């Protein structure tokens, strides 16, 4: 069997077994920045389930630095009384006092397991649908792309490698997959 994920709203993460919560491998001191020319500018939006590198030498969390890929996990689910369901949180630079996002990043070790529907790219709103979908099956391999999102692995994957271990449905009835880091 396979599952097609066409995300509506912002990315969601359900932590099933994340060792960073117990080992203290949580990083949250650097702002999310991207390099443009010779300067850095704030990243304007982050969703749970994205990945950033903790580039301490350049004092930024970004997708181009030398650091290790870390999972963006800013907020646990918030209850939305208007819709009587759960939604995940999207951090926006425009909501921050200094215009910078300081994301909470978790180190994902080999063996860690989490559930997510964060594929395809940034979304434009909590009711919007991401333009692309992905179809995944059990044992499919995933890697992190240059924009910090999970995608299907090619023939010779590099970097952290994840495997689909279960097809899943989130609390808001969206399709998702449970994945485990295997390398």
Residue frames relative to the residue before (quaternion, step in Angstrom):
aa qw qx qy qz dx dy dz
X 1.0000 0.0000 0.0000 0.0000 0.00 0.00 0.00
X 0.1254 -0.7675 0.6215 0.0942 3.53 -1.29 0.32
X 0.2570 -0.7454 0.5969 0.1481 3.53 -1.32 0.35
X 0.2423 -0.7452 0.6040 0.1453 3.56 -1.04 0.84
X 0.1578 -0.7925 0.5865 0.0559 3.54 -0.80 1.08
X 0.0542 0.7378 -0.6668 0.0904 3.55 -0.72 1.20
X 0.2347 -0.8395 0.4783 0.1064 3.54 0.05 1.35
X 0.1374 -0.7346 0.6593 0.0824 3.52 -1.13 0.86
X 0.7854 0.2146 -0.1920 0.5480 3.56 -0.72 1.04
X 0.7269 -0.4329 0.3184 0.4275 3.53 -1.33 -0.25
X 0.6631 -0.5342 0.3658 0.3755 3.55 -1.25 0.49
X 0.1960 -0.7801 0.5881 0.0849 3.52 -1.11 0.76
X 0.0744 -0.7617 0.6423 0.0410 3.54 -1.22 0.67
X 0.0908 -0.7402 0.6636 0.0595 3.54 -1.02 0.90
X 0.2913 -0.7749 0.5328 0.1757 3.60 -0.50 1.15
X 0.1654 -0.7955 0.5768 0.0845 3.58 -0.57 1.11
X 0.7550 -0.1587 0.1242 0.6240 3.57 0.87 -0.97
X 0.1305 0.7821 -0.5900 0.1524 3.55 -0.09 1.33
X 0.3514 -0.7873 0.4704 0.1881 3.55 -0.30 1.27
X 0.5431 0.6338 -0.4044 0.3740 3.64 1.12 -0.50
X 0.6045 0.5684 -0.3526 0.4327 3.58 1.12 -0.62
X 0.7383 0.3810 -0.2123 0.5145 3.60 1.18 -0.48
X 0.7123 0.4435 -0.2551 0.4804 3.59 1.11 -0.62
X 0.4615 -0.6932 0.4375 0.3393 3.57 1.24 -0.29
X 0.4423 0.6891 -0.4637 0.3384 3.60 1.22 0.34
X 0.3597 0.6937 -0.5122 0.3564 3.53 0.70 1.24
X 0.1189 -0.8054 0.5805 0.0129 3.56 -0.78 1.08
X 0.1285 0.8181 -0.5479 0.1184 3.59 -0.81 0.96
X 0.5057 0.6885 -0.4027 0.3288 3.60 1.09 0.52
X 0.7086 0.4454 -0.2617 0.4807 3.60 1.17 -0.42
X 0.4606 -0.6751 0.4933 0.2978 3.60 -1.04 0.71
X 0.4861 -0.6279 0.5208 0.3134 3.54 -1.23 0.56
X 0.0900 0.8038 -0.5725 0.1342 3.56 -0.46 1.27
X 0.1647 -0.7541 0.6197 0.1419 3.57 -1.23 0.43
X 0.4586 -0.6810 0.5029 0.2702 3.54 -1.12 0.71
X 0.0338 0.7656 -0.6414 0.0366 3.55 -0.95 0.93
X 0.8142 -0.0408 -0.0186 0.5788 3.56 -0.34 1.23
X 0.7779 -0.2937 0.2349 0.5035 3.57 -0.66 -1.07
X 0.7068 0.4082 -0.2666 0.5125 3.61 1.25 0.09
X 0.3714 -0.6877 0.5616 0.2715 3.54 -1.31 0.07
X 0.1299 -0.7696 0.6222 0.0603 3.54 -1.13 0.73
X 0.5985 -0.5917 0.3900 0.3736 3.57 -1.07 0.62
X 0.4311 -0.6102 0.5892 0.3076 3.53 -1.21 0.61
X 0.3737 -0.7945 0.4401 0.1882 3.59 -0.69 1.04
X 0.8102 0.0736 -0.0294 0.5807 3.62 1.16 -0.41
X 0.0189 -0.7736 0.6333 0.0035 3.56 -1.11 0.79
X 0.1545 -0.7763 0.6054 0.0830 3.54 -1.08 0.79
X 0.5794 -0.5506 0.4584 0.3886 3.54 -1.18 0.53
X 0.7397 0.3818 -0.2996 0.4662 3.54 -0.99 0.89
X 0.5450 0.5572 -0.4149 0.4694 3.59 1.26 -0.09
X 0.2816 -0.7283 0.5913 0.2016 3.56 -1.32 0.13
X 0.0484 -0.7635 0.6436 0.0238 3.54 -1.17 0.75
X 0.3964 -0.6715 0.5632 0.2735 3.54 -1.29 0.35
X 0.3466 -0.7227 0.5625 0.2028 3.57 -0.99 0.86
X 0.0355 -0.8385 0.5404 -0.0601 3.56 0.10 1.39
X 0.1583 -0.8478 0.5022 0.0623 3.53 0.34 1.31
X 0.6032 0.5770 -0.3565 0.4196 3.61 1.06 -0.68
X 0.7605 0.3127 -0.1745 0.5417 3.59 1.08 -0.69
X 0.4143 -0.7553 0.4235 0.2802 3.57 1.34 0.27
X 0.6410 0.4863 -0.3407 0.4863 3.56 0.89 0.97
X 0.3045 -0.6618 0.6441 0.2333 3.50 -1.31 0.50
X 0.1533 0.8110 -0.5360 0.1772 3.58 -0.58 1.14
X 0.5311 -0.6233 0.4636 0.3385 3.58 -1.29 -0.10
X 0.7008 0.4798 -0.2623 0.4581 3.60 1.24 -0.14
X 0.5499 0.6671 -0.3815 0.3271 3.61 1.19 -0.25
X 0.6465 -0.5426 0.3989 0.3584 3.50 -1.39 -0.07
X 0.5258 0.6728 -0.4017 0.3309 3.59 1.19 -0.22
X 0.6197 -0.5292 0.4356 0.3823 3.53 -1.39 0.01
X 0.5417 -0.6004 0.4718 0.3514 3.57 -1.15 0.62
X 0.0333 -0.7851 0.6181 -0.0213 3.58 -0.92 1.01
X 0.5020 -0.6794 0.4635 0.2676 3.57 -1.08 0.82
X 0.3530 -0.6904 0.5897 0.2257 3.58 -0.97 0.91
X 0.1547 0.7595 -0.6129 0.1537 3.57 -0.66 1.16
X 0.0445 -0.8734 0.4845 -0.0221 3.53 0.41 1.32
X 0.8205 0.0264 0.0348 0.5700 3.56 0.79 -0.93
X 0.4102 -0.6277 0.5911 0.2972 3.48 -1.20 0.58
X 0.7241 -0.4678 0.2726 0.4272 3.58 -1.16 0.47
X 0.2316 -0.7428 0.6160 0.1227 3.51 -1.15 0.79
X 0.4107 -0.7030 0.5155 0.2672 3.57 -0.98 0.76
X 0.1951 -0.7728 0.5974 0.0890 3.57 -0.79 1.04
X 0.2919 -0.8057 0.4916 0.1548 3.56 -0.19 1.30
X 0.5900 0.5839 -0.3731 0.4143 3.60 1.11 -0.60
X 0.7814 0.3071 -0.1567 0.5202 3.58 0.97 -0.81
X 0.3192 -0.7750 0.4745 0.2691 3.56 1.33 -0.14
X 0.6448 0.4370 -0.3711 0.5055 3.54 0.84 1.04
X 0.5693 -0.5874 0.4514 0.3566 3.53 -1.32 -0.02
X 0.0361 -0.7659 0.6404 0.0431 3.55 -1.17 0.62
X 0.4032 -0.6870 0.5387 0.2744 3.54 -1.18 0.44
X 0.5334 -0.6624 0.4650 0.2459 3.46 -1.32 0.49
X 0.1658 -0.7446 0.6389 0.0994 3.54 -1.14 0.78
X 0.2566 -0.7610 0.5747 0.1573 3.58 -0.80 0.97
X 0.0705 -0.7920 0.6063 0.0072 3.55 -0.88 1.00
X 0.5414 -0.6371 0.4486 0.3160 3.55 -0.98 0.90
X 0.6254 0.5617 -0.3389 0.4225 3.60 1.05 -0.70
X 0.6570 0.5004 -0.3071 0.4728 3.61 1.22 -0.39
X 0.6386 0.5467 -0.3162 0.4398 3.59 1.26 -0.27
X 0.6085 -0.6031 0.3850 0.3431 3.57 -1.07 0.80
X 0.7867 0.2828 -0.1606 0.5247 3.61 0.93 -0.82
X 0.5563 -0.6443 0.3742 0.3679 3.58 1.26 0.27
X 0.6500 0.4794 -0.3139 0.4992 3.59 1.28 0.30
X 0.3260 -0.7173 0.5850 0.1923 3.53 -1.13 0.78
X 0.1388 -0.7547 0.6361 0.0804 3.56 -0.97 0.90
X 0.1434 -0.8527 0.4970 0.0726 3.59 0.20 1.27
X 0.3917 -0.6458 0.5985 0.2670 3.50 -1.33 0.48
X 0.0665 -0.8228 0.5634 -0.0332 3.56 -0.53 1.26
X 0.1778 -0.7952 0.5755 0.0703 3.56 -0.85 1.00
X 0.4122 -0.6712 0.5584 0.2605 3.55 -1.01 0.87
X 0.1950 -0.7702 0.5997 0.0958 3.56 -0.84 1.00
X 0.1859 -0.8094 0.5538 0.0600 3.55 -0.44 1.28
X 0.6369 -0.4872 0.4142 0.4306 3.57 -1.25 0.34
X 0.7507 0.3344 -0.2861 0.4928 3.56 -0.82 1.05
X 0.5453 0.6192 -0.4050 0.3939 3.61 1.18 -0.39
X 0.1584 -0.7863 0.5959 0.0406 3.55 -1.13 0.82
X 0.1517 0.7621 -0.6245 0.0793 3.56 -1.05 0.82
X 0.3784 -0.6986 0.5635 0.2263 3.53 -1.31 0.43
X 0.0906 0.8114 -0.5708 0.0870 3.58 -0.92 0.87
X 0.1983 -0.7303 0.6347 0.1564 3.49 -1.39 0.33
X 0.4519 0.7142 -0.4282 0.3201 3.60 1.29 0.25
X 0.2822 0.7129 -0.5768 0.2819 3.52 -0.06 1.42
X 0.7567 0.4648 -0.2793 0.3652 3.55 -1.24 0.37
X 0.6376 -0.5191 0.3552 0.4447 3.61 0.97 -0.62
X 0.7286 -0.4221 0.3191 0.4349 3.52 -1.37 -0.02
X 0.3107 -0.7283 0.5776 0.1985 3.52 -1.17 0.63
X 0.4865 -0.6924 0.4627 0.2642 3.57 -1.22 0.48
X 0.8157 -0.0603 0.0410 0.5738 3.60 1.20 -0.19
X 0.6620 -0.5447 0.3459 0.3813 3.54 -1.26 0.36
X 0.7259 0.3781 -0.2460 0.5192 3.60 1.21 -0.30
X 0.5370 0.6392 -0.3944 0.3841 3.60 1.29 -0.12
X 0.3511 -0.7050 0.5764 0.2179 3.54 -1.28 0.46
X 0.4662 -0.6537 0.5150 0.3002 3.57 -0.96 0.90
X 0.5598 -0.6767 0.3851 0.2835 3.56 -0.92 0.97
X 0.7678 0.3018 -0.1824 0.5349 3.60 1.07 -0.57
X 0.2184 -0.7464 0.6109 0.1480 3.54 -1.22 0.51
X 0.2005 -0.7514 0.6137 0.1368 3.55 -1.32 0.27
X 0.2009 -0.7569 0.6097 0.1222 3.56 -1.05 0.79
X 0.0278 -0.8141 0.5777 -0.0517 3.56 -0.72 1.16
X 0.1665 -0.7643 0.6163 0.0906 3.53 -1.21 0.61
X 0.6946 -0.4453 0.3548 0.4398 3.55 -1.29 0.29
X 0.8380 0.1847 -0.2123 0.4675 3.54 -1.12 0.92
X 0.3955 0.6849 -0.5131 0.3335 3.64 1.19 0.14
X 0.3491 -0.7271 0.5583 0.1942 3.55 -1.12 0.75
X 0.1421 -0.7825 0.6044 0.0475 3.56 -1.13 0.80
X 0.0879 -0.7614 0.6398 0.0566 3.56 -1.22 0.61
X 0.5086 -0.6180 0.5025 0.3270 3.54 -1.34 0.18
X 0.3112 -0.7645 0.5333 0.1852 3.59 -0.79 1.00
X 0.7398 -0.4437 0.2847 0.4180 3.59 -1.31 0.13
X 0.6754 0.4638 -0.2956 0.4913 3.60 1.22 -0.31
X 0.5700 -0.6337 0.3616 0.3778 3.59 1.29 0.05
X 0.5798 0.5543 -0.3937 0.4490 3.60 1.18 0.46
X 0.5224 -0.6139 0.4886 0.3340 3.55 -1.18 0.59
X 0.0522 0.7703 -0.6339 0.0449 3.54 -1.17 0.75
X 0.6539 -0.4918 0.3835 0.4283 3.57 -1.27 0.27
X 0.4383 -0.7020 0.5037 0.2477 3.56 -0.98 0.92
X 0.4323 -0.6748 0.5337 0.2700 3.54 -1.18 0.59
X 0.7874 -0.3342 0.2407 0.4587 3.56 -1.26 -0.40
X 0.7953 0.1641 -0.0772 0.5785 3.61 1.03 -0.74
X 0.0809 -0.8482 0.5217 0.0438 3.60 0.42 1.17
X 0.1313 -0.7675 0.6231 0.0730 3.54 -1.18 0.67
X 0.7200 0.3954 -0.3218 0.4709 3.55 -1.25 0.43
X 0.7518 -0.3181 0.2502 0.5206 3.59 -1.16 -0.37
X 0.1443 -0.7801 0.6053 0.0654 3.57 -0.98 0.88
X 0.1381 -0.7811 0.6079 0.0358 3.53 -0.93 1.03
X 0.1963 -0.7694 0.5960 0.1193 3.56 -1.23 0.52
X 0.4491 -0.6528 0.5375 0.2887 3.56 -1.06 0.80
X 0.0864 -0.8276 0.5544 0.0153 3.59 -0.67 1.10
X 0.8019 0.0146 -0.0197 0.5970 3.59 1.24 -0.22
X 0.3658 -0.6618 0.6031 0.2539 3.53 -1.15 0.70
X 0.0779 -0.8342 0.5439 -0.0483 3.54 -0.88 0.92
X 0.2034 -0.7260 0.6358 0.1654 3.55 -1.33 0.35
X 0.3823 -0.7344 0.5186 0.2133 3.58 -0.80 1.05
X 0.7200 -0.4542 0.3100 0.4232 3.57 -1.30 0.25
X 0.7119 0.4185 -0.2600 0.5005 3.61 1.10 -0.61
X 0.5713 -0.6532 0.3247 0.3762 3.58 1.32 0.47
X 0.4564 0.6571 -0.4733 0.3686 3.62 1.17 0.43
X 0.5117 -0.6249 0.4908 0.3267 3.55 -1.14 0.65
X 0.0568 0.7641 -0.6394 0.0646 3.53 -1.18 0.72
X 0.2731 -0.7296 0.5883 0.2167 3.55 -1.33 -0.06
X 0.3567 -0.6590 0.6145 0.2466 3.49 -1.26 0.60
X 0.0464 -0.8194 0.5712 -0.0090 3.56 -0.76 1.02
X 0.2042 -0.7518 0.6177 0.1070 3.53 -1.26 0.58
X 0.3944 -0.6780 0.5564 0.2743 3.56 -1.02 0.78
X 0.1254 -0.8234 0.5525 0.0335 3.58 -0.73 1.09
X 0.8010 0.0484 -0.0477 0.5947 3.63 1.20 -0.24
